[in-house]
Amino acid sequence: MTVTIIGSHKCNLHNMGDEHPEQPDRMYKINDQFIASGLEYVLRFADAKPVQMSSLERAHDKAFIKSVFDRAPKEKNERVWLDDDTIMMNKSLDAALYAAGAVVDAVDLVMKKKTKSAFCAVRPPGHHASRSKSSGFCIFNNIAVGVMHALEKYGLERVAIVDFDVHHGDGTQDIVKDDERIMFCSSFQHPFYPFTGDEPTREGIINVPIPAATKGVNYREMVKHWFTAIEQFKPQMIFISAGFDSHAEDEMGQLCLVEDDYVWITKNLKTLAEKHCNGRIVSVLEGGYALSALARSVVAHVKVLNS
């Protein structure tokens, strides 16, 4: 059964400007690389639906959701700053609703056995959005919305999230920190934005701060205990916050991973999913701003999921 790529052209209507690294060209470059690699012919593609309010409310405070809707610009040239890095234009709310909706749709497809695994090619990203705040290019927390949907709609008792973005998934941790049904593993450059992840937390949250300039061979040694912990946890579904800004070519950070390192992570997670989850994996795009490296890394990641 092939991997399903879920997204929406609506995600590309969110445009914070040509100088902003989180731009529509990210999606165009990924799509071009799917074609160039030949994967386009072996993957299934699906259009996302916008997320329902009930799904958003499982991950976010109602007052916060209302504030985003209330502040969303109506005029074409109007801009609203949600934080120092995150801007909403008149099409941004739609993009955010479709990005979160894609993850909910991915969960439904996987749980209904219509696909074994899914990759959500969406933007804006989500893992910095906390329960009550947008942050770091992220409006809503796409992966947390999907995780809560899986737990509540399908009655899953254990799910694992693995976040290998160059930045700590602080928003995701904020949402899941008190929910012991969820294991959260995050690797990230440290010290680095958002300057979190080194504080004590509950068992089941496994943060791995990574020094700048770390290469793949050392990175693998630092995170390999994730897989032992996930093995012991026996999740019923694995979610991946797939941020590719840890790539050596990405100037957003100073880590030195390459495609083979993402392949290694994905293979380990796929092995665990085959053993404990009937192969169920939902992967969600987060960061990655060096366009060629991003696209090559996504293709390498999806190839493993599809193997």
Phi, psi and omega in degrees: 000129187280161174288143175258130175262120184244130178195193179202142175298339178298331181297334182275355177282344175279114186220106182273009176114154184297334182273350182276132183294333181269088191230162181302332180302338177301314181290320181297319181292321177298314180298319178299321182288326174301318180292312183297328182279347185086355181294333182307330186274349182243354179261159173259140180241139181224144177271131180285156170256155177294147182292146176277151181302323181297326178288319177300320185289345175288333183252336187234153175295141180300321181295323177295313179302315180299321181294324178294314179297318182293327184271348184301126182297147178256331183268150187302318186261008181280144178227141176233127178270119177275328168204190186295340184246350194238119184242141171249132169251190186289344178255359187291322180297317176302314180301316181294323180291322178287326178296313178292322179297327179299322182288321175298315178298321179298317178300315180299316181296319181290315183291331178271007176061030174273344172206152182280321179211166184215148172241124182265104179271086190226160170205153001295157176291184189221341198287352174268349179284121182268187181300329187227021182203137168277148184193154169054050181077356189253129179266300173244159181270095187302312185290323179294322176300316179293319179299313181295326176297316180297318182291315188277319183283322188253001174067025177295146182258339182211125172227153178240141174243130174241123184240111180248023173299158178291341179253145177300137177280066187295323179292318177298315179300319179301320183285325187258000192300332182254009184250101186285359172286347188244123167267134181233119179243126182224129170250148186192150174295139181209136359284139185188161176309136005266021176061041177228175174104352179254008181271154178299146179209184186285161171299138183102352170248114188242095179266135181235095175292134185241127178294149174304149178076006177293132178264170188304317184298322178282322177302316182299320178296324185286333185251357188295338178291344171309312190290327173295316180295318179293321176303315181288328182285329180055063181292155177264352172202145177245131175249143180236122167273096191267086175261126185253022178274004169277000181294145182301334181274353186269120182279358177293329179223189183232029171270166191231044176281160176227178185305320182299331178289322175292324175299316180299313178300312184296319178298317179297318180290324179294321177300316179294321179294320178297325183283319190247340191236015187056031178080005187288113176225133169240116180252139187230127179296133172245250182274185183129106192233349169276106198301315180294313180297319177302309184294318179297321182290319176300314180298317178299317179297312182292326178301319178294315179301327185270355185282000000 
